[in-house]
Amino acid sequence: MSDAPAHPWHATYQQVGISPTLAQLPYQNLAELTHESCKKWQAESKAKAAFSCVVPNGMNGRLSFAEVDELSDAFAGYLRAVLGLKPGDRVAVQLPNSLGYPVAALGVFKAGCVLVNTNPLYTETEMIHQFNNSGAQVLVLVDMFADKLPAVLAKTGIKQVVLASVPEFFPAVPGAIVTGVQRYWNRVLPPVTSPHIRLKDALAAGRATLAKTPAKQYWQAVGRDDLALLQYTGGTTGVSKGAMLTHGNLLNNICQTHAMGQSHMTPGQECVLTALPLYHIFAFTANLLGYMTIGGHNVLIPNPRPVQNLQRAMENYPITWMTGVNTLFNGLLNEEWFVAYPPKTLKASISGGTSLHTAVAQRWRDVTKTPIAEGYGLTETAPVVSFNPLTGTPRDGSIGIPAPGTDVRLTNDEGHDVAPGTPGEIWVRGPQVMKGYWQTDEETAKVMNNGWFATGDIAVMDETGFMRIVDRKKDMILVSGFNVYPNEVEDVIADMDHVLEVAVIGVPDAKTGEAVRAYVVQNPDHSKEVMPADVLEHCRKHLAAYKVPKLVVVRDELPKSPIGKVLRKDLRKAVAEEMNRA
């Protein structure tokens, strides 16, 4: 196998004006990127907006670039001077899209610490695993889920909890109204019984230390090869692991995304709608870091479900870019208000996380009169691997061509390159590829091959370098763009004493792309009967909502190989036959 694959996509670069040479940002780490970007764009205007947070009724708050720089400095001071954290210590941030998120996340980088992105919807079980595995010492948590703290703190090494709110940094009156609705109308603010500090108080404490020790001192020694982020993923096995992404991985991927989208980008003038969660690697790199770098305005949506929650933001802000998944775009196309009044300022939209359906792409272009392009990436690649150029003829169904600086080869089971048009596993090499999995050398060795990352995804590449996915990781389930790994769900269900065997697969679903389906077998030695409702109730206690099966099927037995391995592929085949008969 040659170590220097051909680059047929370079000819396409020339046609669409993309340089094959990857540009470099002049920063050694993400803290410097944050500080210098904020300094640059606040020089244009002290009030230039960096982030706005918009709730469904249109109430909002905003932070300027100057405020983001000052507040993230203060949080860095709190972590280092007040709490005494050391370089490389891990800080978990478990917040929805809100103004507190960039302050905390960017403050972690300025402190020289490592960010651990955590889904706010995680159950206590999932939080305990992630915090113990990462060794996180500080947790920044949205107050809506403070009721999880007693159980989590008792079983983890979390030493300090910082509570933030959805209307954090809103003006006084809108903030009070939103908080009042949460507390008295929606009843989503539980009493807080565990020791904690509010984010604004933590910032005040950190700010008081900066006169003695400026925040810049904390990040000066941090280099591109140092760890910046632990982004948890199921990898290839379903066991939750932290992908180790360095400052260099993320800095390079920012350059790669900009190189692919620059035809529709004007620095200082973009306004991106951020409905995807910032704790997800796609929005984290493309929206949070990417648009901050070019002086863009991030309009944050705390919860995009239902999609009507996006209406006020789209009506009140000059949205020029959108990132999303197929279900989000499809949902908007089924909203009368969106179809009647699509955003007039929109330039382009990017789809990732799951396949963009051709019908959705075509209708999106018809309604908005703007291009929509599908990209491909993984947590382990920070995330962008490939992208469809926004100029030229749309290639629906394609994941595009590799980003500048990225080598891609398609291989057979023996690791040899396959011919154009032949299915093969996508292997990736480039400056965006992770260091490995956190404290899991064995799992790292399974996917890294002499600098190449084996994705587990099967694709075909044509002679011009454009790729098309033909099979996702065989057992992984994509629910609204989020990875669900059958092993994790099966392990939870298998804990039920009256379940003998369990198998979990993904089935097609009109709303979410795929849905989780569980097949269970009764334990004959247990008197209690397996009931689907009991299985679902058990799953809801231990899994995030998107991982909970939509349907539980009780069977007498599961299909198995001669050596007793449960054959998920046979279950998937049966579902396909069932749907063909329908």
C-alpha positions in Angstrom: 0.0 0.0 0.0 1.4 3.3 -1.0 1.8 5.9 1.7 1.3 8.8 -0.7 -2.2 8.5 -2.3 -3.2 10.4 -5.4 -5.1 13.6 -5.0 -7.6 13.7 -7.9 -9.6 16.3 -6.0 -6.9 18.9 -6.6 -8.2 19.5 -10.1 -11.6 20.4 -8.5 -9.8 22.8 -6.2 -8.5 24.7 -9.2 -11.9 24.8 -10.8 -13.6 26.3 -7.8 -10.8 28.5 -6.5 -9.6 26.5 -3.5 -5.9 26.4 -2.7 -4.5 22.9 -2.2 -2.0 24.4 0.3 -3.6 24.7 3.7 -3.2 28.2 5.2 -2.2 28.6 8.8 -3.6 30.8 11.5 -0.8 32.8 13.2 -1.7 31.5 16.7 -0.1 28.8 18.9 -3.3 27.9 20.8 -7.0 28.6 21.0 -6.6 31.1 23.9 -4.4 33.3 21.7 -7.0 32.9 18.8 -9.7 34.0 21.2 -7.9 37.0 22.5 -6.5 38.2 19.2 -9.8 37.7 17.4 -11.7 39.6 20.0 -9.1 42.4 20.0 -9.3 42.6 16.2 -13.1 42.8 15.9 -13.7 45.0 18.9 -11.3 47.5 17.3 -13.9 47.8 14.5 -16.5 48.5 17.1 -16.6 48.1 20.9 -20.2 47.1 20.6 -19.7 44.6 17.7 -21.8 41.5 18.6 -20.0 38.2 18.9 -22.9 36.1 20.4 -26.6 36.6 20.9 -28.9 34.1 22.6 -32.5 34.1 21.5 -35.3 32.2 23.3 -38.6 31.2 21.5 -40.5 34.3 22.4 -37.8 36.5 20.9 -36.3 37.7 24.2 -32.5 37.8 24.0 -29.2 38.8 25.3 -25.9 39.5 23.6 -22.2 39.8 24.2 -19.8 41.9 22.2 -16.3 40.7 21.3 -14.9 43.0 24.0 -17.1 41.4 26.6 -16.3 37.9 25.5 -12.6 38.7 25.9 -13.0 40.2 29.3 -15.3 37.6 30.7 -13.3 34.6 29.5 -10.2 36.2 31.0 -12.1 36.5 34.3 -13.1 32.8 34.1 -9.5 31.8 33.5 -8.5 33.8 36.6 -11.2 32.0 38.6 -10.0 28.5 37.5 -6.3 29.2 38.0 -6.0 31.8 40.8 -9.1 31.0 42.8 -9.5 27.3 42.4 -5.8 26.5 41.9 -6.2 24.4 38.8 -3.0 23.5 36.9 -2.3 23.5 33.2 -3.9 20.4 31.6 -6.5 20.0 34.3 -10.0 19.1 33.0 -13.1 21.2 33.2 -16.5 19.9 32.2 -18.9 22.3 30.6 -22.5 21.0 30.5 -24.5 23.9 29.0 -27.0 24.3 26.2 -26.4 27.1 23.6 -26.4 30.2 25.8 -24.1 33.1 26.5 -22.5 31.3 29.3 -21.1 28.6 27.0 -18.5 30.7 25.1 -17.5 32.5 28.3 -16.8 29.2 30.1 -15.3 27.2 27.1 -13.0 30.0 26.0 -12.1 30.7 29.6 -11.0 27.1 30.0 -8.6 27.5 27.0 -7.3 30.8 28.5 -6.6 29.0 31.8 -4.4 26.5 29.9 -6.9 23.7 31.0 -8.7 21.1 29.0 -12.3 21.4 28.0 -14.6 18.4 28.5 -17.8 19.0 26.4 -20.8 17.3 28.1 -24.3 17.0 26.8 -26.8 18.7 29.2 -29.3 15.9 28.6 -27.0 13.3 30.0 -28.4 11.2 32.8 -26.6 10.8 36.1 -25.1 7.5 34.9 -23.6 9.1 31.8 -22.3 12.1 33.7 -20.6 9.9 36.3 -18.8 7.8 33.6 -17.6 10.8 31.6 -16.4 12.8 34.6 -14.6 9.9 36.2 -13.0 8.9 32.9 -11.9 12.4 32.1 -10.8 13.2 35.7 -12.8 16.5 35.5 -12.4 18.6 38.7 -14.8 21.4 37.8 -18.3 21.3 36.4 -20.0 24.2 34.7 -23.7 23.1 34.7 -27.0 24.7 33.6 -29.2 25.2 36.6 -32.1 23.4 35.0 -30.4 20.1 35.8 -29.0 20.8 39.2 -31.2 18.0 40.6 -28.6 15.6 39.2 -25.8 17.0 41.4 -26.2 15.0 44.6 -25.9 11.6 42.9 -23.1 12.8 40.6 -20.9 14.6 43.1 -21.0 11.6 45.5 -19.5 9.3 42.8 -17.0 11.6 40.9 -14.0 13.8 41.6 -15.8 17.0 40.8 -14.6 19.5 43.4 -16.4 22.7 42.3 -19.7 23.3 40.6 -20.4 26.5 38.7 -24.1 27.1 37.9 -25.2 29.1 34.8 -28.6 29.8 33.4 -30.1 30.0 29.9 -30.7 33.8 30.2 -27.2 34.4 31.6 -26.0 37.9 30.7 -29.5 38.9 29.4 -30.6 42.5 30.3 -32.3 42.6 33.7 -35.9 42.7 32.7 -35.8 40.0 29.9 -33.6 37.8 32.1 -36.1 38.0 35.0 -39.0 37.2 32.7 -37.3 34.2 31.2 -36.2 32.9 34.7 -39.7 33.5 36.0 -41.3 31.5 33.2 -38.8 28.7 33.8 -39.4 28.6 37.5 -43.1 29.2 37.8 -44.7 28.3 34.5 -42.5 25.5 33.0 -41.3 24.4 36.4 -37.9 23.4 35.0 -35.7 25.0 37.7 -35.2 22.6 40.6 -34.0 23.6 44.0 -30.2 23.5 44.3 -29.1 21.5 47.4 -25.5 20.9 46.5 -22.6 23.3 47.1 -22.0 25.6 44.1 -21.2 29.1 42.9 -23.1 31.1 40.4 -21.2 31.9 37.2 -21.4 35.7 37.7 -19.9 35.3 41.2 -17.1 33.1 39.9 -16.3 35.7 37.3 -16.2 38.4 39.9 -13.8 36.4 42.0 -11.6 35.6 38.9 -11.6 39.3 37.8 -10.2 40.4 41.1 -7.1 38.2 40.5 -6.2 39.6 37.1 -4.4 42.7 38.3 -1.9 40.5 40.0 -1.7 37.8 37.3 -3.0 38.7 33.8 -4.8 35.8 32.1 -2.3 35.9 29.3 0.3 34.3 31.6 -1.8 31.2 31.8 -1.7 30.3 28.1 1.7 31.6 27.0 3.3 28.2 27.3 0.5 26.2 25.6 1.5 24.9 22.2 -0.3 23.5 19.2 0.5 19.9 20.2 -1.0 20.3 23.7 -4.4 18.9 24.5 -7.3 21.3 24.2 -10.5 19.2 24.2 -11.8 15.9 25.3 -14.7 15.2 23.0 -16.5 12.0 23.9 -17.6 9.5 21.3 -18.5 5.9 21.1 -15.7 5.3 18.6 -16.0 1.9 16.9 -17.1 -0.1 19.9 -19.8 1.9 21.6 -17.7 2.3 24.8 -17.7 6.1 25.5 -14.2 7.4 25.0 -12.6 10.8 24.9 -11.1 11.8 21.6 -8.0 13.9 22.4 -8.1 17.0 20.2 -5.2 19.3 20.3 -5.0 23.1 19.8 -3.4 22.4 16.5 -6.1 19.9 15.4 -8.8 22.6 16.0 -6.8 25.5 14.6 -6.2 23.6 11.4 -9.8 22.5 11.0 -10.9 26.1 11.3 -8.6 26.9 8.3 -9.9 23.8 6.4 -13.6 24.8 6.9 -12.8 28.4 5.9 -10.9 27.3 2.8 -14.0 25.3 1.6 -16.5 28.0 2.4 -14.6 31.2 1.7 -16.5 31.8 -1.6 -19.5 32.8 0.4 -17.8 34.4 3.5 -17.0 38.0 4.1 -15.0 38.6 7.3 -16.7 40.9 9.8 -20.1 40.6 8.0 -21.4 37.1 8.6 -24.3 36.2 11.0 -24.6 32.4 11.6 -27.7 30.7 13.1 -26.4 28.2 15.6 -29.2 25.8 16.3 -26.9 22.8 16.6 -25.5 22.4 20.2 -22.1 23.9 20.8 -21.1 20.9 22.9 -21.3 18.9 19.6 -18.0 19.0 17.6 -19.6 20.2 14.4 -21.0 23.4 15.9 -18.1 23.8 18.3 -15.5 24.0 15.5 -17.5 25.5 12.6 -19.7 27.9 14.5 -18.1 28.8 17.8 -14.5 28.9 16.7 -14.8 29.4 13.0 -17.1 32.4 13.0 -15.4 34.0 16.0 -12.2 33.9 14.0 -13.7 35.9 11.1 -15.7 38.3 13.3 -19.0 36.6 12.7 -22.1 37.0 14.9 -23.3 33.7 16.4 -27.0 33.6 17.1 -27.5 30.9 19.6 -30.7 28.9 19.9 -30.9 27.1 23.3 -33.4 24.4 22.1 -34.2 24.0 18.4 -37.2 21.7 19.1 -39.8 22.4 18.0 -38.3 24.1 15.0 -40.7 27.0 15.5 -38.2 28.0 18.2 -36.0 29.4 15.4 -38.7 31.8 14.0 -38.0 34.9 16.1 -34.2 34.6 15.6 -34.7 34.3 11.8 -37.0 37.2 11.7 -35.0 39.5 13.9 -31.4 38.9 12.8 -29.7 39.1 9.3 -28.9 35.4 9.1 -26.3 34.8 6.4 -25.3 31.2 7.2 -26.9 28.1 8.8 -25.4 24.8 9.9 -27.7 21.9 10.6 -28.7 18.3 10.1 -31.1 16.9 7.6 -34.0 16.7 10.1 -33.6 20.4 11.0 -33.7 21.5 7.3 -36.6 19.2 6.6 -38.4 20.5 9.6 -38.0 24.1 8.6 -39.3 23.3 5.1 -42.5 22.0 6.7 -43.1 25.3 8.6 -45.5 27.7 6.8 -43.7 30.8 8.2 -40.4 29.7 6.9 -41.6 28.7 3.4 -43.5 32.0 3.1 -40.7 34.2 4.4 -37.3 32.5 4.1 -34.4 34.6 5.3 -33.6 37.2 2.6 -29.9 37.6 3.8 -29.1 33.9 3.7 -25.9 33.0 1.7 -25.4 29.3 2.3 -26.1 26.4 4.5 -24.0 23.4 5.6 -25.4 20.0 6.5 -23.5 17.4 8.5 -23.9 14.7 11.1 -26.1 12.5 8.9 -26.9 12.2 5.2 -28.6 15.1 3.6 -31.6 13.7 1.7 -31.6 14.7 -2.0 -35.3 15.8 -1.9 -34.5 18.1 1.1 -31.5 19.6 -0.6 -33.4 20.3 -3.7 -36.4 21.9 -2.0 -34.1 24.0 0.3 -32.5 25.5 -2.8 -35.9 26.1 -4.3 -37.3 27.8 -1.2 -34.2 29.9 -0.1 -32.6 30.4 -3.5 -29.2 29.6 -1.9 -26.8 26.7 -1.9 -26.8 23.9 0.6 -23.8 21.6 0.8 -23.2 18.4 2.7 -19.9 17.7 4.5 -18.5 14.7 6.2 -16.5 14.4 9.4 -16.1 12.7 12.8 -15.4 13.6 16.3 -11.9 12.2 15.9 -11.2 14.6 13.0 -12.1 17.8 14.7 -14.5 17.2 12.7 -14.3 18.2 9.0 -12.8 15.7 6.5 -14.6 16.6 3.3 -17.0 19.2 2.0 -18.9 20.0 -1.2 -17.8 23.2 -2.8 -20.5 25.9 -2.7 -19.9 26.9 -6.3 -20.6 24.9 -9.4 -23.2 22.2 -10.0 -24.6 20.7 -6.7 -23.7 17.1 -6.1 -26.6 15.8 -4.0 -25.8 12.5 -2.3 -22.1 13.3 -2.2 -20.0 14.2 0.9 -17.7 16.2 -1.3 -14.0 16.3 -1.7 -11.3 16.2 1.0 -10.5 19.5 2.7 -7.1 21.1 2.0 -4.3 19.4 3.9 -6.3 16.2 4.1 -5.3 12.8 2.6 -8.0 10.3 2.1 -7.8 6.8 0.8 -10.4 4.0 0.5 -9.2 0.6 1.5 -10.3 -3.0 1.5 -10.3 -5.4 4.5 -6.5 -6.0 4.0 -5.8 -2.2 4.1 -5.0 -2.0 0.4 -6.4 0.9 -1.7 -9.4 0.1 -3.9 -10.0 1.4 -7.4 -12.2 4.4 -8.1 -15.9 3.5 -7.9 -15.2 0.6 -5.6 -16.5 0.6 -2.0 -13.8 0.9 0.6 -13.3 2.1 4.2 -12.4 5.8 4.5 -9.0 6.3 6.0 -8.0 9.9 6.8 -4.6 11.5 7.5 -4.2 15.2 8.2 -3.5 17.9 10.8 -7.1 17.6 12.1 -6.8 13.9 13.2 -6.9 13.4 16.9 -3.9 12.3 19.1 -5.8 9.2 20.1 -8.4 8.2 22.7 -7.9 9.4 26.3 -6.1 6.8 28.4 -7.2 4.1 26.0 -4.2 2.9 24.0 -5.9 -0.3 23.0 -8.8 1.5 21.4 -6.5 4.0 19.8 -4.5 1.1 18.2 -7.7 -0.2 16.6 -8.2 2.9 14.6 -4.8 4.4 13.9 -2.5 2.9 11.3 0.8 4.7 10.8 -0.8 8.1 11.0 -4.0 7.1 9.2 -7.3 7.1 11.0 -9.7 4.3 10.0 -13.2 5.7 10.2 -15.2 2.5 9.8 -17.3 4.3 7.2 -17.6 2.8 3.7 -17.6 5.0 0.7 -16.9 5.1 -3.1 -14.8 7.8 -4.7 -15.1 8.8 -8.3 -12.1 9.7 -10.5 -12.5 13.4 -9.6 -12.2 12.8 -5.8 -15.9 13.2 -4.9 -17.1 10.7 -2.4 -20.4 9.1 -1.5 -21.1 7.2 1.7 -22.5 3.7 1.0 -22.6 2.4 4.5 -22.2 4.1 7.9 -20.5 2.2 10.7 -22.5 -0.9 10.5 -24.0 -0.9 13.9 -24.0 2.8 14.8 -27.4 4.5 14.8 -27.9 8.1 13.8 -30.8 9.8 15.6 -31.2 13.4 14.4 -27.5 13.5 13.7 -26.4 12.1 17.1 -24.5 8.8 17.4 -26.2 6.0 19.3 -24.1 2.9 19.9 -26.0 -0.3 20.3 -23.6 -1.7 22.9 -24.3 1.1 25.3 -28.1 0.7 25.1 -27.8 -3.1 25.3 -25.6 -2.9 28.4 -28.3 -0.8 30.1 -31.1 -3.1 29.2 -29.1 -6.2 30.1 -28.9 -4.9 33.7 -32.6 -5.9 34.0 -32.7 -9.3 35.8 -35.7 -10.6 33.8 -34.0 -9.9 30.4 -32.1 -12.9 29.1 -30.8 -11.4 25.9 -31.0 -8.1 24.1 -30.1 -6.7 20.7 -30.4 -3.1 19.5 -30.5 -1.8 15.9 -31.4 1.3 14.0 -34.5 1.5 11.9 -35.5 4.1 9.3 -37.6 6.9 10.8 -39.2 9.8 9.0 -38.6 12.4 11.7 -35.2 11.5 13.1 -33.5 9.7 10.2 -33.1 6.6 12.3 -34.8 5.4 15.5 -33.5 2.9 18.1 -35.3 -0.4 18.3 -34.6 -3.0 21.0 -35.3 -6.8 20.8 -35.4 -8.6 24.2 -35.8 -12.2 25.3 -37.4 -13.2 28.5 -35.2 -14.8 31.2 -37.0 -18.1 31.8 -35.5 -18.3 35.3 -37.2 -15.1 36.4 -40.9 -14.9 37.4 -41.4 -11.3 36.3 -42.5 -10.9 32.7 -40.6 -8.6 30.3 -42.8 -5.7 29.4 -41.8 -3.1 26.8 -43.0 -0.3 29.0 -40.7 -1.5 31.9 -37.8 -1.6 29.5 -38.4 1.9 28.3 -38.8 3.2 31.8 -35.5 1.6 32.8 -33.8 3.2 29.8 -35.1 6.6 30.5 -33.4 6.5 33.9 -30.0 5.7 32.5 -29.8 7.1 29.0 -30.2 10.4 27.3 -33.6 10.7 25.6 -32.3 10.3 22.0 -30.7 6.9 23.0 -33.9 5.5 24.5 -35.6 2.9 22.2 -38.6 4.1 20.3 -39.9 0.5 20.2 -39.2 -2.6 22.3 -40.0 -6.0 20.8 -40.2 -9.1 22.9 -39.0 -12.3 21.1 -38.6 -15.9 21.9 -35.0 -15.9 20.6 -32.5 -13.7 18.7 -30.7 -14.7 15.5 -27.2 -15.9 16.2 -24.0 -17.1 14.4 -22.7 -20.6 14.9 -20.5 -19.3 17.8 -23.4 -17.7 19.5 -22.9 -14.1 18.4 -26.1 -12.1 18.1 -26.6 -11.1 14.4 -27.9 -7.6 14.3 -27.6 -7.6 10.5 -30.3 -10.3 10.4 -32.6 -8.1 12.5 -32.0 -5.2 10.2 -32.7 -7.4 7.2 -36.0 -8.5 8.7 -37.0 -4.8 9.3 -36.2 -4.0 5.6 -38.3 -6.9 4.4 -41.1 -5.8 6.8 -41.0 -2.3 5.3 -41.0 -3.6 1.7 -44.1 -5.5 2.4 -45.9 -2.5 4.0 
